[in-house]
């Protein structure tokens, strides 16, 4: 029993320690940064991206994509405007678990690019 | 005798009808409002998907089966899953079952935590799973198979089975990958009764993908992208005294998931037993709904600007 408690304690401590890592927005690999959106300039991709946004992103970033002014950041921002399509897709895929942003790697890649197209359209 | 059998059958049908009515009522209740979940339609296997932070997902998983020499039963696990952090999910299970010609009983509870130790998405993503369960021997929910679990464990009368109390700890190593819209997950399970040896082991593996990758751009219910198909395999691996795939249960189970409007997710899986110790067939139905940002329900609106 004592050994089991020790294992649980170690696992929790490891989880908390790793979660304290810094934001990774600045550390996007060059090959991901350079990836173009295969659905760019397609109006239907924007419409589809809006639906995906409504299903998964709206609850935190709000319908106007302005966040809550506290922990949930606005997506109409200088950071998103200046990011490449590849940056945004990478960030969606990776998330930022230490700062509350889930990884959306479970979404099909096409849907992540549709969200990128939608975010571009509302800047 | 025949009259008894007919009464038992009627009573059993009523219980199953009751279970289905509960599922339908939950579906209607959940349809009132909500968000979409991103979980896979697996019944035993975990992927590295965790609950979104602040969200509460309520899911029922119902099994219907008939063990050899026993009566048909329906067992339901109600899961309350909360996203504590983006890398940490906590879950409470409440288990119960109804057995034909027998009784309907509450069979126990489980508390689990899933933690993603790595903050980046990798080719293989590990998740650590820790669970404490306090259940009776009459618990028939199929959330994993370990050791030498057999259909004979499910065949006795509830009055006898419930005398056995299990205080168990369970550790799982969950490995999961997303490759070209496929999810492939492997779980290695170890479980121990806190009162005595041995450790018992089990496995679960699964693969699934949405029938269509891209969103169509219009609201729809029956579009291909709303459906996920896949397959699960799970079973026992013996224990520390005899690490083996023999004399235990193994199943193969196709899975189908359907994302309904307003955040309801249905899943269905017929499981087929592969060994003599396995149930011949087990039918499984899942209904899930996600409540968004439940933590905000308790915040005063004026606090938003602080």
Interface residues (C-beta under 8 A of the other chain):
Chain A: X1 X4 X7 X8 X11 X12 X14 X15 X18 X19 X21 X24 X44 X45 X47 X48 X49 X51 X52 X55 X56 X59 X60 X68 X69 X70 X93 X94 X95 X96 X97 X98 X99 X100 X101 X102 X103 X104 X105 X106 X107 X108 X109 X110 X111 X114
Chain B: X35 X36 X38 X40 X47 X49 X50 X52 X53 X55 X83 X85 X86 X87 X88 X113 X115 X116 X117 X118 X119 X120 X121 X128 X130 X169 X171 X178 X180 X181 X183 X192 X194 X210 X213 X214 X215 X216 X217 X218 X219 X225 X292 X293 X304 X305 X306
